[in-house]
Amino acid sequence: MLAAVALAIGLGAALVRSVAPDNAVDLVAPLPRNGVVAADENAPERGGPWLVTSGTLLTRDGQLWSGEPDAGPPDSAGRTGSAVLRAVSVRRDFQDVRVRVSLRMIALSSSHRTPLRPWDGVHVFLRYLDQDHLYSVDLQRRDGLVTIKRKAMTYTTLAETKLPGDHRWHSYEVGVTDLAGGTHLVLWVDDRRVLDVADRGSSALRGPGRVGLRGDNAEFWVRQFQVVPR
């Protein structure tokens, strides 16, 4: 049986930060200050360290931006398709890592393609092998939950707690580490541990994969997306 522990944010222990090591991988700094990173126009498109498989990933003032989400598809007329935004790292060798994200939610919306759903928001991918095999960590959701989930064809919730979002900047850190017979995942929000779970058994996703961002009916900014190998 999977062991899961969800720690309320008020009880979480502060995480002591350190200067990023030399082997940290910054997925924002190499990008142009303003422009389109990549857009899924009929096929996944690469932009710098990112591969966009749905929607449009942009930069503005040196920050990642979802663009204003719409039903798409992305085109020269200004549609983004970012109501369903999926962007993963070109690198696929991230194994035991911490992913540091600085995020500001601008607004949640809906479209004829994507009606209101409880899980609308922004999420981080870990151990992304393909669209059907990955870990997803919800950072902000419409229903106020944060969760850690495994997708192996279908989603399984491993841990969750309530943490309503807002429109301020917040820092997130998600960690993933192989265990004997499983995988350990942790989520910190603003330096406090919120979720901590061990995913054990044959369905646990071990070994290297991609990291990434997922947006659902969400307009958002990201000014830091940094991968720190353990």
N, C-alpha and C positions, 0 to 999 in steps of 0.2 A: 504494500500500500504506500502511496506517495505520502511523504511527510512534508507538511507545509506549516509555516508559522507566519502569521501576519501581525506586524507590530504597528500599533497606532502611532501616528507621528508624534504625539505628545509624549510618548514613552521611549521613543527611539534615542539611541545614544549618538552623540555628535561624532562625526567622522573627521579625524584629523587630516587636513590636506597637506600636500607637499608640492614642491615645484615639479612640473611635469618632467619626466626623464627624457634623455636625449632620443630614446627610441619611440617617443610618442608620435602618433600619426595625426596630423591636423587635416581634416577634410573640408575646411573652409578657407584657410589662408591661401592656398594655391589658386583660388578662383579669381576671375575678374571682379572688380569692385561693383560693377553694375552690368546687368545683361542676363541673357538666357544661358543657364548652365547646360541643360538638355531638355528635350521634350519628346514624348512618345508619339511620334507622328508616323503611324502605320507599323512601326517596329521600334524596339528599345533603342535608345540613343545614348551614347557616351558623352560625358562632358567632364573633362579633367578626371578627378578620382571617383566620379559618380556614374552610375548606369541607371537611367530613368526608364522604368518599364510601364508607367502609367502617369498621365498628367504632365505638368511642367515644373521644373525646378529652376528658380531664378536667384540672382543676387541683387541686392539694392543696398548701397552705402556699406558694402563689405560684409553684409549679412545674407544668409540663406533666406529665401522668401518663397512661400508657396504660390504667390500670385493670388488674385481673387478667384476662388474656386467656382467653376461652372461645369456643366455637363459635358463640354467638349464636343468633338475631339480638338486637341491643340491645332491651331492653324495660324496663318498669317494675318487673319482678321482680328486677332487678339484673344481668341478663346484659349483657355489654359487646360481644360480637362482635369483640373486639380481637385475637383470634388472627390476624385479617386486618385490620390498621389502615392506613387510607390517609387522610391529611389534607394538603391543599394550601392555599396562600395564596389568598385572594380576589383579591388583586392579580395581574394577569397581565402586568405590564410590566417584570419583572426581567430584564435582559439581561446586561450585564457586571457581575458581582457577586461578593462574597465572603460566604459564609454561615458565621457563627460559631455553634457548637453546644457546649453543655456538657451532657454525657450521663453518666448512671449506669445500667448494666444491672443490673436486680434479679434476674431469673431467665428462663430459657428453658423452654418447656413444649411440649405438643402437645394435640391434641383429635381427636375422631373425624372432624372435618371437615378438620383440618390435621395430618397425621402428621409425625414428625420429618423435617426436610430440612436439607441442608448449609447453605443460605442463610438459615435462620432467624436473625433478629436485627433490627437497626435500620439504616435506610438513609435518605439524604437525596435528595430529588428536585431537579433543576435543569432549566431549560428545559422544564418540564412543559407540553406543549400539550394532551394528552389522555392517557388511560390506555395508549395504544399508541405514543406519541411523547414521549420524555423521556430525560434522563440520570439514572442512579441511582448513588449512591456509597455503598458498604457501609461502615458505621462499625464495627460489631461483628457477627460471624457465628458460628454454631455451629461451623463447621469451621475457624475461626481465620484466614480470609482477609479481606483488605480489597480491594475492587475498585472500578474505575470502569467502568460499562457504559452503552452506548447501547441504547435500545429503539426500534426502528422496526418495529412489529408483533412482532418477535422480539428477544431480547436478544443483544447482541454485547459480549463482554468486551474492553475497550480496554487495561486495565492491571490487574495484581494483584500482591500480595505477601502473605506470611504475617505476621500480627500478632495472636496470641492475645489474647482479651479477658479481662476480670476484672470485679469488681463495685465498682470504685472510680470516682470521678468522673474524667472525662477531657475535655479540650478538643479540639475538632475545628474545622478551617476548610477549607471547600471553595471553590474559585474557578473561575469560568468566564468566558472572554473570547473574543470573535470574532477569528479570524485571517483573512487573505486565503485563501479557499478552505477554511476549516475552523473548528475550535473548539479552544481550549486549556483543559484541566481539570487542577486540582492538588488534592491532599489533604494537609493537615498534621494531625498528631496530637501533642498536647502540645508544640506549637511546633517540631516537626520535620517536614520534608517527607518524605512516604512514597511518594506516587505523583505522576507528572507525565506527561501524555499529550497529544498533538496528534491530534485526530480530523479527518481530511481527506477530502474527496470529497463526492459529492452527498448522502450519507446524514447528514452532519454537521448538527446542529441549531443553526442560527444565528438570531439575533434574540431578541425578548423571549418570556417565558413565566412560568409560576408556579414557586415553590419549594415544598417540602413534606417531610413525614415519612412513612416507611413502617415498619410493624412487622409481623413474622411470628413468631407463637408467642413473643412477647417482652413481658415487663413491664419498663418502664423509666421513668426520670425525665429531664426536660430542664429545666434552670433558666435556660438562655440559648438563644434562637434569634433571631439578629440578622442582618439582610441589609444589607450595606454596598455601595452602588453604587461602581463603580470610576470 
